[in-house]
């Protein structure tokens, strides 16, 4: 099973709020997720990411999407994130 860390879009029109989740890569964007890592607001550039959970899933082999990778680096997980 290919596991990815990616974003699910929530919020209202023109004000998105993203959930960072761990999901099977074959499932659609808004499907059920395996684990919830945190939230990110791109308008305010703030978020609540559980870095320990993210690090744990990356060490287990989960590959972050491009946008999730950028957000994780902003939250200080550069040393853990394996570049593609």
C-alpha positions as CSV (number, residue, x, y, z in Angstrom):
1,X,0.0,0.0,0.0
2,X,1.4,3.4,-1.1
3,X,0.9,5.9,1.7
4,X,1.2,9.6,1.1
5,X,1.0,12.7,3.3
6,X,-1.2,15.2,1.6
7,X,-3.7,18.1,2.0
8,X,-7.5,18.0,2.1
9,X,-9.2,21.3,1.3
10,X,-11.7,22.6,3.8
11,X,-13.0,26.1,4.7
12,X,-15.2,28.4,2.8
13,X,-15.1,30.0,-0.6
14,X,-11.9,32.0,-1.2
15,X,-10.6,31.2,2.3
16,X,-9.2,27.6,2.3
17,X,-8.1,25.8,5.3
18,X,-6.2,22.5,4.7
19,X,-6.0,19.4,6.8
20,X,-2.7,17.5,6.5
21,X,-3.5,13.8,6.5
22,X,-2.0,10.4,5.8
23,X,-3.9,8.6,3.1
24,X,-3.6,5.7,0.6
25,X,-2.4,7.3,-2.6
26,X,-5.0,5.5,-4.7
27,X,-7.9,7.2,-3.0
28,X,-9.4,10.6,-4.0
29,X,-8.5,13.8,-2.3
30,X,-11.5,14.1,0.0
31,X,-11.7,10.4,1.0
32,X,-11.2,8.8,4.4
33,X,-7.8,9.2,5.8
34,X,-5.5,6.9,7.9
35,X,-4.2,9.5,10.3
36,X,-4.7,13.3,10.9
37,X,-1.5,15.3,11.3
38,X,-2.7,18.9,11.6
39,X,-4.1,22.0,9.8
40,X,-2.6,24.8,7.7
41,X,-4.1,28.1,6.8
42,X,-2.4,29.5,3.6
43,X,-4.0,33.0,3.9
44,X,-2.7,33.6,7.4
45,X,0.4,31.4,6.9
46,X,-0.3,29.6,10.2
47,X,-0.9,26.1,11.1
48,X,-1.0,23.5,13.8
49,X,1.1,20.5,12.6
50,X,2.0,17.7,14.9
51,X,5.7,17.3,13.9
52,X,6.2,14.1,15.8
53,X,3.4,12.3,13.9
54,X,4.7,13.6,10.6
55,X,8.2,12.5,11.4
56,X,6.9,9.1,12.5
57,X,5.0,8.6,9.3
58,X,7.9,9.7,7.1
59,X,10.2,7.2,8.9
60,X,7.6,4.5,8.2
61,X,7.8,5.3,4.5
62,X,5.0,7.8,3.8
63,X,5.9,10.2,0.9
64,X,4.7,13.8,1.3
65,X,3.1,15.5,-1.7
66,X,5.0,18.6,-3.1
67,X,2.9,21.1,-1.2
68,X,3.0,19.0,2.0
69,X,6.7,18.8,1.7
70,X,7.1,22.6,1.5
71,X,4.8,23.0,4.6
72,X,6.7,20.4,6.6
73,X,10.0,22.2,5.8
74,X,8.5,25.4,7.0
75,X,7.7,23.7,10.3
76,X,11.3,22.5,10.7
77,X,11.3,18.9,9.4
78,X,14.0,19.4,6.8
79,X,16.4,16.8,8.3
80,X,13.7,14.1,8.3
81,X,12.1,14.7,5.0
82,X,13.7,12.6,2.3
83,X,13.9,14.4,-1.0
84,X,12.4,12.7,-4.1
